[in-house]
Amino acid sequence: MLICTGHHYVADAVLDDEDIDDDLHSQISINTIRQYTDDDHNSFNIHAPLEDYYLSIPIEFKHSDGRVIHDNYNYMRGSLTSHNFYQSIAQYCNMYDIIPTQCRVFAKMILGYIASIESVGYDDLIEYADDFTQFGLKHRTDKVTHHGYQRYYPRFIEQYRSLGSSVDDGENHRSHHSINNDSVDRRDDSNRYAMLEIGIARGKSLLLWLDYFPHAFIYGIDKDIDSIGDRYQIIKADQSNMEELKSIFNHSNNNNNTSVIQHDDLFFLIIDDGSHIPEHQINTFDYLFNQVLDYGGCYIIEDIETSYWTKESVYGHPTRYGYHHNKSIIELFKHLIDDINAECLTNMNKDLQDEVIDNRISLKTRQLISTITFGHNCIIIMKKTQFEMKYNNRRYRYTHNL
C-alpha cells in the first residue's frame, strides 16, 4: 500500500480492516483489496518519487449492476481522505458500490517500479549523481528513474554539451564532424546545433535535454503532440509511416512551414524512444543515421526489450518476437558488428553478410557506423567522423591469412 508523504511515497503493510474510516461501509476491506492485487509483500519502505505515469494507469471496476467503469488512482485520490493505496481503493469501492477487477495490474506495476528504484538505492543514486542523473531526477524522466540510462549516456554525449557555447569556437567540431563546413558559418550559435528525440509523451525527457544541452535546439517527433517553444519544437508525425517521417526533413517545403525541421546537417544526437517496434526502429535508424545525423554524431535506440517479447502489444502494435527472433533489432545489430570489421571479410563472407542483413539496413548506412555499444535496454551507435571515413574500403594487409 502507498502512503503519500509530500513528494515521496512510503509503502507499509496494513492488514487490518480497522484502518478503514468507521463511517465507511466495510463490505470491501483492505484484506479484500489485497486479494485482488495479489500482493504478498508484508512490509517495505521506499523513498523514491513515484512516476505520475503509474498514478494515471486506469483501474477497472465493476458496478453492482454489471456496468464496468474505469478510473485512475491519481483521480480517485483527490476525493478521498486517505493516501494509503489499499485504504483508498476500499473507500472508493464502498462509496460507489463497486468491485475492483484489475487492481492487480496497477499494484504490480507500482511494486515493479519500487523494486527497480530500491534495487540500485535511491540515496546512492542522488549522492553520486552527475549532471545527466541530476537533471533526469529533477524532471522525473524514466530514463533515470527506471531504465538507468545514466550508466551509459554521459560517456557518449557529454562531449556535445559545449557545442554552441561561447567557450566552443567550433573549429574542432567543424574539422571532424560537420558535413558542410560552409553552412556552419552562416548560422548563429543559437541554431547551429540540434538534437532530435522521437517519442516525447509527457515531455519529461524534453526538459532533461533543455537543461543538459543549454546551447542546443531540441527537436522532437511524436504521433500525438505538436508544439513549439523556446529552443524546442515538437512535430506531430507517426514513426511507423516512413514517408511521413521523411517529409519532416523535406527542405523543399516553405521555410515557414512548422511541420518541417529546418536544420540541415548539424544534428549531433538522435534518440529513438518512439514506438519500440523493431521494424520501426530499424527503418528509422537506416534513414536518420544516414541522412540526418552529423558525422561524429551519436544515435541511441531505446527500449529494445520488445525484441524479446512474444505476446501482448505496445502502442497498438503486436509484439511477436522473442529470443534470437529473425526480426529482432538486437540480432540485426549483432550482425552489423561484422560490418565494422568489413576489411577482414572475404568476398564470400561479405556476400553472406549482405544476405543476413537482407537490405534491412542500406550499405551506405552500414559503412557509416563507427562503433556499436549494447547497454541494458538500449543500443548506442556512433557515426564515423569524416576522418574515419578514410579507413573505408582499404585493402586488408593480412588477406593471405583469411
Stockholm file with secondary structure:
# STOCKHOLM 1.0

chainA/1-402         MLICTGHHYVADAVLDDEDIDDDLHSQISINTIRQYTDDDHNSFNIHAPLEDYYLSIPIEFKHSDGRVIHDNYNYMRGSLTSHNFYQSIAQYCNMYDIIPTQCRVFAKMILGYIASIESVGYDDLIEYADDFTQFGLKHRTDKVTHHGYQRYYPRFIEQYRSLGSSVDDGENHRSHHSINNDSVDRRDDSNRYAMLEIGIARGKSLLLWLDYFPHAFIYGIDKDIDSIGDRYQIIKADQSNMEELKSIFNHSNNNNNTSVIQHDDLFFLIIDDGSHIPEHQINTFDYLFNQVLDYGGCYIIEDIETSYWTKESVYGHPTRYGYHHNKSIIELFKHLIDDINAECLTNMNKDLQDEVIDNRISLKTRQLISTITFGHNCIIIMKKTQFEMKYNNRRYRYTHNL
#=GR chainA/1-402 SS CEEEETTEEEECCCCCGGGSCTTSCCSSCHHHHHHHHTCCCCCCCCCSCCCHHHHTSEEEEEETTSCEEEEEHHHHHTTCSCCCHHHHHHHHHHHHTEEESSHHHHHHHHHHHHHHHHTTCHHHHHHTCCHHHHHHHHHTCHHHHTSCGGGTHHHHHGGGTTTTSTTCCSHHHHHHTCSCHHHHHTSCHHHHCEEEEECCTTSHHHHHHHHHSTTSEEEEEESSCCEEETTEEEEECCTTCHHHHHHTTCTTSCTTCTTSCCCCSCEEEEEECSCCCHHHHHHHHHHHHHHTEEEEEEEEEECGGGGGCCSSEETTEECCCCTTCTTCHHHHHHHHHHHHTGGGSCHHHHHHHHHHHTTSSCHHHHTTEEEEEEETTEEEEEECCTTGGGGTTCCCTTGGGC
#=GC SS_cons         CEEEETTEEEECCCCCGGGSCTTSCCSSCHHHHHHHHTCCCCCCCCCSCCCHHHHTSEEEEEETTSCEEEEEHHHHHTTCSCCCHHHHHHHHHHHHTEEESSHHHHHHHHHHHHHHHHTTCHHHHHHTCCHHHHHHHHHTCHHHHTSCGGGTHHHHHGGGTTTTSTTCCSHHHHHHTCSCHHHHHTSCHHHHCEEEEECCTTSHHHHHHHHHSTTSEEEEEESSCCEEETTEEEEECCTTCHHHHHHTTCTTSCTTCTTSCCCCSCEEEEEECSCCCHHHHHHHHHHHHHHTEEEEEEEEEECGGGGGCCSSEETTEECCCCTTCTTCHHHHHHHHHHHHTGGGSCHHHHHHHHHHHTTSSCHHHHTTEEEEEEETTEEEEEECCTTGGGGTTCCCTTGGGC
//
